[in-house]
Amino acid sequence: MHVFALLSWPFYATIVGIKLCLLLPLLWKWKYPLSTIPGPRMAAWTRLWWSKTMYFGRSAEVLIRLNREYGPVVRIGPKTVIVNDPHTIRRVLAVNSGYVRGPWFDSLRTDPRVSNVVSERDPKKHQQCRQILAGAIWMTLLDEQQRSSKESKSEFRLNLSKVLPYLSMDIITHICIDESFGNVMTDTDQYELLKTLTTAMVVQQYRASLPELNTLLLWIGRLPMLRDVMYPSANSPGGLGQLMQILEEKVRQKTAATHTQSQTRNMLDSFLSKGLDTGHAASEVLVVLFSAVGATAYTLQGIIRGIISNPSVHLTLQREIDMLVRDQGVGASDLVSDTPLRRIPYLQACISEGVRMYPVITQLREQVVPPEGDNLHGYFVPGGTFVALNGHSSQFDPTFGNDLELYQPERWLIDDRILLTKMQRNLDLNFGYGSSKCLGANLAEIEMNKTIFELFRIYSVVLGNPERPWVSRGDFVLADFNVILTKRSPHGQTNGVSCS
């Protein structure tokens, strides 16, 4: 036995040596190319720590803390860094920067076989998708359907985390297929789309944080027997299946029409006129619906929370609204177009400050460093590294002034035109930049302008639960944002308090 132990020792030592020879290069490649870049300790080995952060609903605060604690470049994964400097973000997203979209964007696919305008990673194909979608949006942008409240009670409680997504969904379905789903009028989640959308957005964030897992799921999703289970199709159960059936039926009706129209009427018409097939056109409409409902509704809730959390801001906004109504002779039931709303300084300041604090794009949108590598703030980042964009943290840049954690619309009312231009340029990053510029930015701005104007023109609003205004379930996903609305008099008074 003793002799056997002596003979076996060289064998075990050889096996351990071979394993170390195979493992050490892997560990070096895993840890050391980015080892000089600071970041959380676990980030050198895994991205699971980020999934845990999202699970506890702390992604927004952690995104801000990361760059404050570690600097403008932070390592957040074995081969991923995050940047928050506005100039760097613009350089990475510039058309000829050499950076390309990374595997992160695959998590945005609604079909494992086909990319859409937000998930396409090939620069040329992505630009072609953008041209198709841009034409569709611009041709249908200014329909500006206005909805008036049917509520007759002078005071009532409202869950804005439910109502505002309903409103966004009604607007965008009207623009896409010329048919509103009527969520606001019926106060119901038609086809359970909002429920499905909320779940899908949460799942997408986890898939995006673990690209290896997402790649595996994409491969599995290509199997015919699992495709309809894992991705939306006309055969999917529940709301998504019904929506896909509606979209595909709309496509069939339009392609079977015996006459052609001289002018494109809605977004689906435009997609079909560009040669998209039934499945692809339905997929693109679904992407537009998901993007518009989640992002815009989230930012609208942030703007409203900022306004009603400060009584002075609330009253000042209503005074300016009342002044416009009085000066233009607007009746109680008259509709106000978007153009004059853009000339209300305090309204625009409230919206800009809300967009800064609650941006429409908070996800990481990881880009791939070109093969020759790049130098980011003194750190060499090798080719193939993923560079995540901390758009949320970029809105806390010193360009915006002091007390950046506070909602202060007055920061946008300064006389320094040069500084205001810089602030606006940084704020515009919330809608992307270069080839990643959000094509629905103008639509989102119209929706925010008209929603905030009409809400505070008609009502005074207070938090339903000041101790916990809302519950965050991740990027774009809020719940239980309850408010109490009190109807104002036509002369701008609420409960005897003049606001004009």
C-alpha positions as CSV (number, residue, x, y, z in Angstrom):
1,M,0.0,0.0,0.0
2,H,2.8,2.3,0.9
3,V,4.6,1.5,-2.4
4,F,1.4,2.1,-4.4
5,A,1.1,5.6,-2.8
6,L,4.7,6.5,-3.7
7,L,4.1,5.3,-7.3
8,S,0.8,7.1,-7.6
9,W,2.1,10.5,-6.4
10,P,3.8,11.4,-9.7
11,F,0.7,10.4,-11.6
12,Y,-1.5,12.8,-9.6
13,A,1.1,15.5,-9.8
14,T,1.1,15.2,-13.6
15,I,-2.7,15.4,-13.8
16,V,-2.7,18.5,-11.6
17,G,0.0,20.1,-13.6
18,I,-1.8,19.5,-16.9
19,K,-5.0,21.0,-15.4
20,L,-3.1,24.1,-14.3
21,C,-1.5,24.5,-17.7
22,L,-5.0,24.4,-19.3
23,L,-6.7,26.5,-16.6
24,L,-4.1,29.3,-16.1
25,P,-4.3,30.7,-19.6
26,L,-8.1,30.8,-19.3
27,L,-7.9,32.5,-16.0
28,W,-5.4,35.0,-17.3
29,K,-7.7,35.8,-20.4
30,W,-10.7,36.0,-18.1
31,K,-9.2,38.3,-15.5
32,Y,-6.2,40.2,-16.6
33,P,-6.9,42.1,-19.8
34,L,-9.3,44.3,-17.8
35,S,-7.6,43.9,-14.4
36,T,-6.4,47.5,-14.3
37,I,-10.0,48.8,-14.6
38,P,-11.7,49.2,-11.2
39,G,-15.0,47.7,-10.3
40,P,-16.9,45.4,-8.0
41,R,-14.7,42.4,-7.0
42,M,-17.2,39.8,-8.3
43,A,-17.3,41.6,-11.7
44,A,-14.0,40.1,-12.7
45,W,-15.5,36.6,-12.6
46,T,-19.2,36.8,-13.3
47,R,-22.2,39.1,-14.2
48,L,-24.5,37.3,-11.8
49,W,-24.0,40.1,-9.3
50,W,-25.8,42.5,-11.7
51,S,-28.7,40.1,-12.0
52,K,-29.0,40.1,-8.3
53,T,-29.1,43.9,-8.3
54,M,-32.0,43.9,-10.8
55,Y,-33.8,41.3,-8.7
56,F,-33.9,43.6,-5.7
57,G,-35.0,46.6,-7.9
58,R,-31.8,48.6,-7.2
59,S,-30.4,48.9,-10.7
60,A,-31.1,52.7,-11.0
61,E,-29.3,53.6,-7.8
62,V,-26.4,51.2,-8.4
63,L,-25.9,52.6,-12.0
64,I,-25.4,56.0,-10.4
65,R,-23.2,54.7,-7.6
66,L,-20.8,52.7,-9.9
67,N,-19.2,55.6,-11.7
68,R,-19.2,57.8,-8.7
69,E,-17.3,55.2,-6.7
70,Y,-14.9,53.8,-9.3
71,G,-14.6,56.6,-12.0
72,P,-15.7,57.1,-15.6
73,V,-14.8,53.5,-16.6
74,V,-15.9,50.6,-14.4
75,R,-15.5,46.9,-14.9
76,I,-18.9,45.2,-14.5
77,G,-18.2,41.7,-16.0
78,P,-15.3,39.5,-17.1
79,K,-15.2,41.2,-20.4
80,T,-17.6,44.2,-19.9
81,V,-16.9,47.8,-18.8
82,I,-19.4,50.6,-18.4
83,V,-18.9,54.3,-19.2
84,N,-21.0,57.3,-18.2
85,D,-19.1,60.3,-19.7
86,P,-21.5,62.0,-22.2
87,H,-18.6,62.7,-24.6
88,T,-17.5,59.1,-24.5
89,I,-21.0,57.8,-25.1
90,R,-21.4,60.0,-28.2
91,R,-18.0,58.8,-29.5
92,V,-18.9,55.1,-29.0
93,L,-22.3,55.6,-30.7
94,A,-21.0,57.8,-33.6
95,V,-21.7,56.3,-37.0
96,N,-18.0,55.7,-38.0
97,S,-16.7,54.9,-34.6
98,G,-15.8,51.3,-35.4
99,Y,-17.9,50.0,-32.5
100,V,-20.7,47.6,-33.4
101,R,-23.7,46.3,-31.4
102,G,-22.9,43.4,-29.1
103,P,-24.8,40.2,-28.1
104,W,-26.8,42.3,-25.6
105,F,-29.1,43.3,-28.4
106,D,-30.0,39.7,-29.1
107,S,-32.2,39.8,-26.0
108,L,-34.5,42.2,-27.8
109,R,-35.5,39.7,-30.5
110,T,-39.1,38.8,-30.7
111,D,-38.3,36.0,-33.2
112,P,-35.1,33.9,-32.8
113,R,-34.7,33.6,-36.5
114,V,-35.2,37.2,-37.6
115,S,-33.8,40.5,-36.2
116,N,-35.9,43.6,-35.9
117,V,-35.0,47.3,-35.8
118,V,-33.8,47.3,-32.2
119,S,-32.1,44.0,-32.2
120,E,-30.3,44.0,-35.6
121,R,-26.5,44.0,-35.0
122,D,-25.3,44.3,-38.6
123,P,-24.7,48.1,-39.2
124,K,-25.9,48.1,-42.8
125,K,-29.1,46.0,-42.1
126,H,-29.8,48.1,-39.0
127,Q,-29.7,51.3,-41.1
128,Q,-32.1,49.8,-43.6
129,C,-34.5,48.8,-40.8
130,R,-34.3,52.4,-39.4
131,Q,-35.1,53.9,-42.8
132,I,-38.2,51.8,-43.0
133,L,-39.4,52.5,-39.5
134,A,-38.5,56.2,-39.7
135,G,-40.8,56.6,-42.7
136,A,-43.6,54.8,-40.9
137,I,-43.3,57.0,-37.8
138,W,-43.1,60.3,-39.7
139,M,-46.1,59.5,-41.9
140,T,-48.3,58.8,-38.9
141,L,-46.8,61.0,-36.2
142,L,-49.1,64.0,-36.2
143,D,-52.5,62.2,-36.0
144,E,-52.4,63.4,-32.3
145,Q,-55.5,61.7,-31.1
146,Q,-56.6,63.5,-28.0
147,R,-58.6,61.8,-25.2
148,S,-60.8,63.6,-22.8
149,S,-61.5,62.4,-19.3
150,K,-65.0,60.9,-18.7
151,E,-64.5,61.1,-15.0
152,S,-67.2,63.3,-13.4
153,K,-66.2,63.0,-9.8
154,S,-64.4,66.0,-8.3
155,E,-61.9,63.8,-6.4
156,F,-60.7,60.3,-7.0
157,R,-57.8,57.9,-6.6
158,L,-55.9,56.7,-9.7
159,N,-53.1,54.2,-10.2
160,L,-50.9,55.9,-12.7
161,S,-48.6,52.9,-13.1
162,K,-51.6,51.3,-14.8
163,V,-53.4,54.2,-16.5
164,L,-50.3,55.8,-18.2
165,P,-49.2,52.5,-19.9
166,Y,-52.9,52.1,-21.0
167,L,-52.7,55.6,-22.6
168,S,-49.4,54.9,-24.3
169,M,-50.7,51.6,-25.6
170,D,-53.9,53.2,-27.0
171,I,-51.9,55.9,-28.8
172,I,-49.3,53.6,-30.3
173,T,-51.8,51.0,-31.5
174,H,-53.8,53.7,-33.2
175,I,-50.7,54.9,-34.9
176,C,-49.5,51.4,-35.9
177,I,-52.7,49.8,-37.1
178,D,-55.3,52.6,-37.1
179,E,-57.2,51.0,-34.3
180,S,-57.0,51.8,-30.6
181,F,-57.4,48.9,-28.2
182,G,-59.5,51.1,-25.9
183,N,-57.6,50.4,-22.7
184,V,-58.3,53.9,-21.2
185,M,-62.0,54.0,-22.1
186,T,-62.6,50.5,-20.7
187,D,-60.1,50.7,-17.8
188,T,-59.0,47.2,-18.7
189,D,-55.8,45.6,-19.9
190,Q,-57.1,44.4,-23.3
191,Y,-55.8,41.0,-24.3
192,E,-53.6,41.2,-21.0
193,L,-51.0,42.9,-23.2
194,L,-49.7,45.2,-20.4
195,K,-49.3,42.2,-18.0
196,T,-47.5,40.3,-20.7
197,L,-45.4,43.3,-21.7
198,T,-44.4,44.0,-18.1
199,T,-43.3,40.3,-17.6
200,A,-41.4,40.3,-20.9
201,M,-39.5,43.5,-20.1
202,V,-38.3,42.0,-16.7
203,V,-37.3,38.7,-18.4
204,Q,-35.4,40.7,-21.2
205,Q,-33.3,42.5,-18.6
206,Y,-32.2,39.2,-17.0
207,R,-31.4,37.7,-20.4
208,A,-29.4,40.7,-21.4
209,S,-27.4,40.6,-18.3
210,L,-26.3,37.0,-19.0
211,P,-25.4,36.9,-22.8
212,E,-24.3,33.3,-22.7
213,L,-27.6,32.2,-21.4
214,N,-29.4,34.3,-23.9
215,T,-27.4,32.8,-26.8
216,L,-28.4,29.3,-25.6
217,L,-32.1,30.3,-25.4
218,L,-32.0,31.8,-28.9
219,W,-30.6,28.5,-30.2
220,I,-33.2,26.5,-28.3
221,G,-35.9,28.9,-29.6
222,R,-35.1,28.0,-33.2
223,L,-36.3,24.5,-32.6
224,P,-39.8,24.3,-34.3
225,M,-41.4,22.5,-31.3
226,L,-40.3,25.2,-28.8
227,R,-40.4,28.4,-30.9
228,D,-44.1,29.2,-30.2
229,V,-43.6,28.5,-26.5
230,M,-40.6,30.7,-26.0
231,Y,-41.3,33.6,-28.5
232,P,-44.5,35.5,-29.5
233,S,-46.5,34.1,-32.4
234,A,-50.1,33.8,-33.5
235,N,-50.1,30.4,-31.7
236,S,-48.9,31.8,-28.3
237,P,-51.3,31.6,-25.4
238,G,-52.9,34.7,-23.9
239,G,-52.5,38.3,-25.0
240,L,-49.4,38.0,-27.2
241,G,-51.0,35.3,-29.3
242,Q,-54.2,37.4,-29.7
243,L,-52.1,40.5,-30.6
244,M,-50.1,38.6,-33.2
245,Q,-53.4,37.2,-34.7
246,I,-54.8,40.7,-34.9
247,L,-51.6,42.0,-36.6
248,E,-51.4,39.2,-39.1
249,E,-55.1,39.5,-39.9
250,K,-54.5,43.3,-40.6
251,V,-51.6,42.4,-42.9
252,R,-53.8,39.9,-44.8
253,Q,-56.6,42.4,-45.2
254,K,-54.2,45.0,-46.6
255,T,-52.4,42.7,-48.9
256,A,-55.7,41.3,-50.2
257,A,-57.2,44.7,-51.0
258,T,-58.0,45.2,-54.6
259,H,-57.2,48.9,-54.6
260,T,-54.2,50.9,-53.4
261,Q,-54.3,54.1,-51.5
262,S,-52.3,57.1,-52.6
263,Q,-51.1,57.9,-49.2
264,T,-49.8,55.7,-46.4
265,R,-52.3,55.8,-43.5
266,N,-50.6,54.1,-40.7
267,M,-47.3,52.4,-39.7
268,L,-48.4,48.9,-40.8
269,D,-49.2,50.3,-44.3
270,S,-45.7,51.8,-44.5
271,F,-44.0,48.5,-43.5
272,L,-45.9,46.6,-46.1
273,S,-45.2,49.2,-48.8
274,K,-41.5,48.7,-48.1
275,G,-41.7,45.0,-48.9
276,L,-41.8,43.4,-45.5
277,D,-43.6,40.1,-45.3
278,T,-46.4,39.3,-42.9
279,G,-44.3,37.9,-40.1
280,H,-41.7,40.6,-40.3
281,A,-44.2,43.4,-40.4
282,A,-46.1,42.1,-37.4
283,S,-42.8,41.6,-35.5
284,E,-41.8,45.3,-36.2
285,V,-45.2,46.6,-35.0
286,L,-44.8,44.5,-31.8
287,V,-41.3,46.0,-31.2
288,V,-42.7,49.5,-31.6
289,L,-45.5,48.8,-29.2
290,F,-43.2,47.4,-26.6
291,S,-40.7,50.2,-26.9
292,A,-43.2,53.0,-26.8
293,V,-45.3,51.7,-23.9
294,G,-42.5,50.8,-21.5
295,A,-40.2,53.7,-21.9
296,T,-42.6,56.6,-22.3
297,A,-45.0,55.5,-19.6
298,Y,-42.0,55.2,-17.1
299,T,-40.7,58.7,-17.8
300,L,-44.2,60.2,-17.6
301,Q,-44.6,58.7,-14.2
302,G,-41.2,60.2,-13.2
303,I,-42.2,63.6,-14.4
304,I,-45.4,63.6,-12.5
305,R,-43.8,62.3,-9.3
306,G,-41.2,65.1,-9.5
307,I,-43.9,67.8,-10.0
308,I,-46.3,66.7,-7.2
309,S,-43.5,66.0,-4.7
310,N,-42.8,69.8,-4.6
311,P,-45.9,72.0,-4.0
312,S,-44.0,75.1,-5.3
313,V,-43.3,73.3,-8.6
314,H,-46.9,72.1,-8.8
315,L,-48.4,75.6,-8.4
316,T,-45.9,77.3,-10.7
317,L,-46.6,74.9,-13.5
318,Q,-50.4,75.4,-13.1
319,R,-50.0,79.2,-13.2
320,E,-48.2,79.0,-16.5
321,I,-50.8,76.6,-17.9
322,D,-53.6,78.8,-16.8
323,M,-51.9,81.8,-18.4
324,L,-51.7,80.0,-21.7
325,V,-55.3,79.0,-21.5
326,R,-56.4,82.5,-20.6
327,D,-54.3,84.3,-23.2
328,Q,-55.4,82.0,-26.1
329,G,-59.0,81.9,-25.0
330,V,-59.0,78.1,-24.7
331,G,-62.3,76.7,-23.6
332,A,-62.7,73.9,-21.1
333,S,-63.4,71.4,-23.8
334,D,-61.0,72.8,-26.4
335,L,-58.0,70.8,-27.6
336,V,-54.6,72.4,-27.5
337,S,-52.0,71.4,-30.2
338,D,-48.4,70.5,-29.4
339,T,-46.8,73.7,-30.8
340,P,-48.0,76.2,-28.2
341,L,-47.1,73.8,-25.4
342,R,-43.5,73.9,-26.5
343,R,-43.5,77.6,-25.7
344,I,-44.4,77.2,-22.1
345,P,-41.0,77.6,-20.4
346,Y,-41.9,76.0,-17.1
347,L,-43.7,73.1,-18.6
348,Q,-40.7,72.3,-20.8
349,A,-38.4,72.7,-17.8
350,C,-40.5,70.2,-15.8
351,I,-40.4,67.7,-18.6
352,S,-36.7,68.1,-19.2
353,E,-35.9,67.6,-15.6
354,G,-38.1,64.5,-15.4
355,V,-36.4,63.1,-18.5
356,R,-33.0,63.7,-16.9
357,M,-33.9,62.0,-13.6
358,Y,-36.1,59.2,-15.1
359,P,-34.6,58.6,-18.6
360,V,-36.5,56.7,-21.3
361,I,-33.4,54.6,-21.9
362,T,-31.7,53.1,-18.8
363,Q,-30.5,49.8,-20.2
364,L,-26.9,49.1,-21.0
365,R,-27.0,48.8,-24.8
366,E,-23.6,47.1,-24.9
367,Q,-21.3,47.9,-27.9
368,V,-18.3,45.8,-29.0
369,V,-14.8,47.5,-29.1
370,P,-13.2,47.3,-32.6
371,P,-10.4,44.7,-33.1
372,E,-7.6,47.3,-32.6
373,G,-8.9,48.2,-29.2
374,D,-9.6,51.6,-27.7
375,N,-8.3,53.9,-25.0
376,L,-11.1,55.0,-22.6
377,H,-10.1,57.6,-20.1
378,G,-6.5,56.3,-19.9
379,Y,-7.4,52.6,-19.8
380,F,-6.6,50.4,-22.8
381,V,-9.6,48.3,-23.6
382,P,-8.8,45.3,-26.0
383,G,-10.8,44.5,-29.1
384,G,-13.9,42.4,-28.5
385,T,-14.6,43.9,-25.0
386,F,-18.2,44.9,-24.4
387,V,-18.7,48.6,-23.5
388,A,-22.0,49.3,-21.7
389,L,-23.5,52.8,-21.8
390,N,-24.5,54.2,-18.4
391,G,-27.1,56.6,-19.8
392,H,-28.7,57.0,-16.4
393,S,-25.5,58.1,-14.7
394,S,-24.6,60.4,-17.6
395,Q,-27.6,62.6,-16.5
396,F,-25.8,63.3,-13.3
397,D,-22.9,65.0,-15.1
398,P,-21.7,68.3,-13.5
399,T,-22.9,70.1,-16.6
400,F,-26.4,70.0,-15.1
401,G,-25.3,71.9,-12.0
402,N,-25.6,71.0,-8.3
403,D,-28.0,68.9,-6.2
404,L,-28.5,66.5,-9.1
405,E,-30.5,64.1,-6.9
406,L,-33.2,66.7,-6.6
407,Y,-35.9,67.5,-9.1
408,Q,-35.3,71.1,-9.9
409,P,-36.9,72.4,-13.1
410,E,-35.3,75.8,-12.4
411,R,-31.9,74.5,-13.6
412,W,-33.4,74.7,-17.1
413,L,-34.4,78.4,-16.8
414,I,-31.0,80.0,-16.8
415,D,-29.8,82.7,-19.1
416,D,-26.5,81.1,-20.1
417,R,-27.4,79.9,-23.7
418,I,-24.0,78.1,-24.1
419,L,-24.5,76.0,-21.0
420,L,-28.1,75.3,-21.9
421,T,-27.0,74.0,-25.3
422,K,-24.5,71.6,-23.5
423,M,-27.2,70.5,-21.1
424,Q,-29.7,69.8,-23.9
425,R,-27.1,67.9,-25.9
426,N,-26.4,65.7,-22.9
427,L,-30.1,65.3,-22.2
428,D,-30.7,64.2,-25.8
429,L,-28.6,61.1,-25.1
430,N,-31.6,59.7,-23.3
431,F,-33.0,59.1,-26.8
432,G,-29.8,57.6,-28.1
433,Y,-27.3,59.0,-30.6
434,G,-26.1,58.5,-34.1
435,S,-27.3,55.3,-35.7
436,S,-28.9,54.4,-32.3
437,K,-31.0,57.5,-32.1
438,C,-34.6,56.6,-31.0
439,L,-36.9,57.0,-34.0
440,G,-39.9,57.6,-31.8
441,A,-38.4,60.5,-29.9
442,N,-40.7,63.1,-31.4
443,L,-43.8,60.9,-30.7
444,A,-42.6,60.5,-27.1
445,E,-42.2,64.3,-26.7
446,I,-45.7,65.0,-28.0
447,E,-47.2,62.4,-25.6
448,M,-45.3,63.9,-22.7
449,N,-46.2,67.5,-23.6
450,K,-49.9,66.8,-24.0
451,T,-50.3,64.4,-21.1
452,I,-48.6,66.7,-18.5
453,F,-50.4,69.8,-19.8
454,E,-53.9,68.3,-19.8
455,L,-53.4,66.5,-16.4
456,F,-52.4,69.6,-14.5
457,R,-54.7,71.9,-16.5
458,I,-57.7,69.8,-15.2
459,Y,-56.5,68.4,-11.9
460,S,-54.4,69.1,-8.8
461,V,-52.5,65.9,-8.0
462,V,-51.1,64.6,-4.7
463,L,-49.3,61.4,-3.9
464,G,-51.5,58.6,-2.6
465,N,-48.7,57.1,-0.5
466,P,-46.0,59.7,0.2
467,E,-44.0,57.2,2.3
468,R,-43.7,54.9,-0.7
469,P,-44.8,56.6,-3.9
470,W,-44.2,53.6,-6.1
471,V,-42.7,50.1,-6.3
472,S,-39.9,49.5,-8.8
473,R,-39.6,46.2,-10.5
474,G,-36.7,47.1,-12.8
475,D,-36.0,49.3,-15.8
476,F,-39.2,50.8,-17.1
477,V,-41.3,48.7,-14.8
478,L,-43.2,50.5,-12.0
479,A,-46.2,49.5,-9.9
480,D,-48.6,51.0,-7.3
481,F,-48.0,54.6,-8.3
482,N,-51.2,55.8,-6.7
483,V,-52.3,59.5,-6.8
484,I,-55.3,61.5,-5.7
485,L,-56.8,63.8,-8.3
486,T,-58.9,66.8,-7.4
487,K,-60.7,68.6,-10.2
488,R,-59.9,72.2,-10.6
489,S,-62.4,75.0,-11.4
490,P,-62.3,76.5,-14.9
491,H,-60.7,79.6,-13.3
492,G,-57.7,77.6,-12.0
493,Q,-58.8,77.1,-8.4
494,T,-58.7,74.0,-6.3
495,N,-60.4,73.8,-2.9
496,G,-60.3,77.6,-2.7
497,V,-56.6,77.9,-3.5
498,S,-56.0,80.1,-6.6
499,C,-53.5,78.7,-9.1
500,S,-53.8,81.5,-11.7
